[in-house]
């Protein structure tokens, strides 16, 4: 929806601040797209319990009457949780393919395209955090059965994961939140960029607020809200260290940096065992810019669960 914004700095800003979609938002800094895992033939039926550890590549599964693209790799190890990846808005399994490949060297890892993303079906109408959570519940049932999972999520995927975990503590045993969209993003942006702003800042404000009201490919409405606790599960929150927002929107960039960091700190309340770290050489896409940081964070959380 932001196809008119082509400058790399503004592209990065819009992806980061709102989780909104720009043309080229899912490309890396060189304009290249990571390759997706080689797809397996599409499956009409969902995998049964005996197949949980053998499903490989990308398959289509039916969840809530919708076709959802799911990709799994790696070996299921007894006593270790399945890692499930949630991409940001405008991204899917292809964007996280290299990250998934690295993680699957030690663990069972799955990712999926939310409705409206990648090759999954389109939503019938507006989605809520609850309705997209129902799709996530279905995915977890397909890939992990009754076993535990760690949700490793980026940007809007991080917000979804952090909203989901408190209501599913029997299933979600750990979180890694990479640049998760702030729990109060609309309010943060409205206060930081005033209604009187002009130029790119004004466009960013208007388009971001519209996106959070459902004007995005997932038709997902993203309201502000308090952070709820998921108990004492291990949680790692990772924020960017390359402060690019000042360059993207000079008049408001420093203030945007502050409220973005405040949002990352706010997510610490999701667990009494939360930690915050900074990927010093990363922009918004930490798992692309510093994949070792992201991989090690996930492995630490998995290890705490596996004992």
C-alpha positions as CSV (number, residue, x, y, z in Angstrom):
1,X,0.0,0.0,0.0
2,X,3.0,2.3,0.3
3,X,4.2,1.8,-3.2
4,X,4.9,5.5,-3.6
5,X,7.6,5.4,-0.9
6,X,10.7,4.0,-2.6
7,X,13.6,5.5,-0.5
8,X,15.2,2.7,1.5
9,X,15.2,4.7,4.8
10,X,11.4,5.3,4.6
11,X,10.9,1.7,3.5
12,X,12.6,0.5,6.6
13,X,10.8,2.9,8.8
14,X,7.4,1.9,7.7
15,X,8.1,-1.8,8.0
16,X,9.6,-1.2,11.5
17,X,7.3,1.3,13.1
18,X,4.0,-0.1,12.0
19,X,4.6,-3.5,10.7
20,X,2.9,-2.1,7.5
21,X,3.6,-3.2,4.0
22,X,5.7,-1.3,1.4
23,X,6.7,-2.4,-2.0
24,X,10.0,-4.1,-1.4
25,X,9.5,-4.4,2.3
26,X,10.4,-8.0,2.3
27,X,13.6,-7.6,0.4
28,X,17.0,-7.5,2.1
29,X,19.4,-4.6,1.7
30,X,20.6,-5.7,-1.7
31,X,17.1,-6.2,-3.0
32,X,17.3,-10.0,-2.9
33,X,14.7,-12.3,-1.5
34,X,15.9,-15.3,0.6
35,X,15.0,-18.6,-1.0
36,X,12.2,-20.6,0.5
37,X,12.7,-24.3,1.4
38,X,12.0,-26.6,-1.5
39,X,8.2,-27.3,-1.3
40,X,6.9,-30.8,-1.0
41,X,3.8,-31.8,-2.9
42,X,0.7,-30.1,-1.5
43,X,-1.2,-32.2,1.0
44,X,-5.0,-32.3,1.0
45,X,-5.2,-33.7,4.5
46,X,-3.5,-32.5,7.7
47,X,-0.6,-34.6,9.0
48,X,-1.5,-37.1,11.7
49,X,0.3,-37.4,15.1
50,X,2.7,-40.0,13.6
51,X,3.7,-37.5,11.0
52,X,4.5,-34.6,13.2
53,X,8.2,-35.2,13.1
54,X,8.4,-36.2,9.5
55,X,6.6,-33.5,7.6
56,X,9.2,-31.8,5.5
57,X,9.1,-28.8,3.2
58,X,5.9,-26.8,2.4
59,X,2.4,-28.3,2.5
60,X,-1.1,-26.9,2.5
61,X,-3.2,-27.7,5.5
62,X,-6.9,-27.0,6.2
63,X,-7.4,-24.8,9.3
64,X,-10.7,-23.2,10.1
65,X,-11.9,-23.9,6.5
66,X,-8.9,-22.1,5.0
67,X,-5.8,-23.4,3.1
68,X,-2.7,-22.4,5.1
69,X,0.8,-22.8,3.8
70,X,3.1,-24.5,6.5
71,X,6.8,-25.3,6.2
72,X,8.7,-27.6,8.5
73,X,12.3,-28.8,8.7
74,X,14.7,-30.4,11.2
75,X,14.3,-33.4,13.4
76,X,11.9,-33.7,16.3
77,X,14.0,-34.4,19.5
78,X,12.2,-36.0,22.5
79,X,12.0,-33.5,25.3
80,X,12.6,-30.4,23.1
81,X,9.9,-28.1,22.0
82,X,9.0,-27.4,18.3
83,X,10.1,-23.9,17.3
84,X,7.4,-22.0,15.3
85,X,8.3,-18.9,13.5
86,X,6.0,-15.9,12.9
87,X,7.0,-13.4,10.3
88,X,6.1,-9.7,10.2
89,X,3.4,-8.2,8.2
90,X,4.1,-8.5,4.5
91,X,6.5,-11.4,5.1
92,X,6.1,-15.2,5.2
93,X,7.9,-18.5,5.1
94,X,10.2,-17.3,2.2
95,X,11.5,-14.4,4.2
96,X,12.4,-16.5,7.2
97,X,13.7,-19.5,5.2
98,X,17.4,-19.0,5.9
99,X,16.6,-18.4,9.6
100,X,14.6,-21.5,9.7
101,X,17.3,-23.5,8.0
102,X,19.9,-22.5,10.6
103,X,17.6,-23.3,13.5
104,X,16.6,-26.7,12.1
105,X,20.2,-27.9,12.4
106,X,19.4,-28.5,16.1
107,X,15.7,-28.4,16.4
108,X,12.4,-29.1,14.7
109,X,11.3,-25.7,13.2
110,X,8.1,-24.8,11.4
111,X,6.8,-21.6,9.9
112,X,3.5,-20.6,8.2
113,X,1.9,-17.9,6.1
114,X,-0.9,-16.1,7.9
115,X,-4.1,-15.6,6.0
116,X,-3.5,-12.9,3.4
117,X,0.3,-13.6,3.2
118,X,2.3,-15.8,0.9
119,X,0.4,-18.7,-0.6
120,X,-2.2,-19.1,2.2
121,X,-5.8,-18.2,1.5
122,X,-7.1,-14.7,1.8
123,X,-9.3,-13.8,4.8
124,X,-13.0,-13.5,4.2
125,X,-13.1,-10.2,6.0
126,X,-11.5,-8.2,8.8
127,X,-9.4,-10.2,11.2
128,X,-8.8,-9.7,14.9
129,X,-6.0,-10.8,17.1
130,X,-8.3,-13.5,18.3
131,X,-9.2,-14.8,14.8
132,X,-5.6,-14.9,13.6
133,X,-4.8,-16.7,16.9
134,X,-7.3,-19.4,15.9
135,X,-5.3,-20.0,12.8
136,X,-2.1,-20.2,14.9
137,X,-3.8,-22.7,17.2
138,X,-4.6,-24.9,14.2
139,X,-1.0,-24.6,13.0
140,X,0.4,-25.6,16.4
141,X,-1.9,-28.6,16.5
142,X,-0.7,-29.8,13.0
143,X,3.0,-29.3,13.7
144,X,3.4,-30.1,17.4
145,X,0.4,-32.1,18.5
146,X,0.2,-32.0,22.3
147,X,3.9,-31.1,22.6
148,X,5.3,-27.7,23.8
149,X,6.3,-24.9,21.4
150,X,8.5,-21.9,21.4
151,X,7.2,-19.0,19.3
152,X,10.0,-17.0,17.7
153,X,8.5,-14.0,16.1
154,X,9.3,-10.7,14.3
155,X,7.6,-7.4,14.1
156,X,3.8,-7.8,13.9
157,X,4.3,-11.6,14.4
158,X,5.9,-10.7,17.7
159,X,2.8,-8.8,18.8
160,X,0.6,-11.7,17.8
161,X,2.8,-14.2,19.6
162,X,2.9,-12.1,22.8
163,X,-0.9,-11.6,22.7
164,X,-1.4,-15.3,22.1
165,X,0.9,-16.7,24.8
166,X,-1.0,-15.6,27.9
167,X,-4.1,-17.6,26.9
168,X,-2.1,-20.7,25.8
169,X,0.3,-21.3,28.6
170,X,-0.3,-25.0,28.4
171,X,1.2,-24.9,24.9
172,X,3.6,-21.9,24.6
173,X,6.5,-22.5,26.8
174,X,8.9,-19.8,25.5
175,X,9.0,-16.6,23.4
176,X,11.6,-14.8,21.3
177,X,10.3,-11.4,20.3
178,X,12.5,-9.7,17.6
179,X,11.5,-6.1,17.2
180,X,7.9,-6.9,18.1
181,X,5.4,-4.2,17.2
182,X,4.7,-2.1,20.2
183,X,1.6,-3.0,22.3
184,X,0.6,0.7,22.0
185,X,1.8,1.5,18.5
186,X,-1.1,3.6,17.3
187,X,-1.1,5.7,20.4
188,X,2.7,6.0,20.3
189,X,2.7,7.1,16.7
190,X,-0.2,9.6,17.1
191,X,1.6,11.3,20.0
192,X,5.0,11.3,18.3
193,X,4.0,12.5,14.8
194,X,1.3,15.2,15.3
195,X,-1.7,15.6,13.1
196,X,-0.2,18.9,11.9
197,X,2.8,17.1,10.4
198,X,3.4,17.4,6.7
199,X,5.3,15.6,4.0
200,X,6.5,12.0,4.4
201,X,5.9,12.0,8.2
202,X,2.3,12.9,7.7
203,X,1.9,10.2,5.1
204,X,3.6,7.7,7.4
205,X,1.2,8.6,10.2
206,X,-1.9,8.4,8.2
207,X,-1.0,5.1,6.4
208,X,0.2,3.5,9.6
209,X,-2.9,4.3,11.5
210,X,-5.0,3.0,8.6
211,X,-3.0,-0.2,8.5
212,X,-3.6,-0.8,12.2
213,X,-7.3,-0.4,11.5
214,X,-7.2,-3.3,9.0
215,X,-6.0,-1.6,5.8
216,X,-3.3,-4.3,5.2
217,X,-3.0,-7.6,3.3
218,X,-4.2,-9.6,6.3
219,X,-7.1,-7.3,7.0
220,X,-5.9,-7.5,10.6
221,X,-7.1,-4.9,13.0
222,X,-4.3,-4.2,15.6
223,X,-5.7,-2.3,18.6
224,X,-3.5,-0.9,21.3
225,X,-3.7,-2.8,24.6
226,X,-2.0,-3.7,27.9
227,X,0.6,-6.4,28.0
228,X,-0.7,-9.5,29.8
229,X,1.4,-12.1,31.6
230,X,2.1,-15.6,30.3
231,X,3.6,-16.6,33.7
232,X,7.2,-17.3,34.1
233,X,8.1,-18.7,30.7
234,X,11.6,-17.8,29.3
235,X,11.3,-14.8,27.0
236,X,14.0,-12.9,25.1
237,X,13.1,-9.5,23.6
238,X,15.6,-8.2,21.0
239,X,15.6,-4.7,19.7
240,X,17.6,-3.0,16.9
241,X,20.8,-1.2,17.5
242,X,21.2,0.7,14.3
243,X,19.2,3.9,14.8
244,X,18.0,4.5,11.3
245,X,14.7,6.3,12.1
246,X,16.4,9.7,12.5
247,X,17.6,9.5,8.9
248,X,14.2,8.3,7.7
249,X,12.1,11.0,9.2
250,X,14.5,13.7,10.4
251,X,12.0,15.8,12.3
252,X,10.6,12.9,14.3
253,X,13.2,10.2,14.1
254,X,14.8,10.5,17.5
255,X,11.4,10.5,19.2
256,X,10.3,7.5,17.2
257,X,13.5,5.7,18.3
258,X,12.5,6.4,21.9
259,X,8.9,5.2,21.7
260,X,10.0,2.1,19.7
261,X,12.5,1.2,22.5
262,X,9.8,1.9,25.1
263,X,7.6,-0.6,23.3
264,X,10.3,-3.2,23.5
265,X,10.7,-2.6,27.2
266,X,6.9,-2.9,27.6
267,X,6.9,-6.5,26.3
268,X,9.1,-7.5,29.2
269,X,5.9,-7.7,31.3
270,X,4.8,-10.8,29.3
271,X,6.8,-12.9,31.7
272,X,8.7,-12.7,35.0
273,X,11.6,-14.4,33.2
274,X,12.0,-11.8,30.4
275,X,15.3,-10.3,29.2
276,X,16.0,-7.5,26.8
277,X,19.0,-7.3,24.5
278,X,20.1,-5.1,21.6
279,X,21.4,-6.4,18.3
280,X,24.0,-3.6,17.9
281,X,24.5,-4.0,14.2
282,X,21.0,-4.6,13.1
283,X,18.1,-2.6,11.7
284,X,14.6,-3.9,11.9
285,X,15.3,-7.3,10.4
286,X,17.5,-8.8,13.2
287,X,17.3,-12.4,11.9
288,X,18.6,-11.1,8.5
289,X,21.2,-8.5,9.7
290,X,22.5,-10.6,12.6
291,X,21.2,-14.1,12.2
292,X,23.6,-15.5,14.8
293,X,22.0,-13.2,17.5
294,X,18.6,-14.5,16.6
295,X,19.6,-18.1,16.4
296,X,21.4,-18.0,19.7
297,X,18.4,-16.4,21.4
298,X,16.1,-19.1,20.2
299,X,18.5,-21.8,21.2
300,X,18.8,-20.4,24.7
301,X,15.1,-20.4,25.2
302,X,14.7,-23.9,23.8
303,X,17.5,-25.1,26.1
304,X,15.8,-23.7,29.2
305,X,12.6,-25.6,28.4
306,X,14.3,-28.8,27.5
307,X,16.2,-28.6,30.8
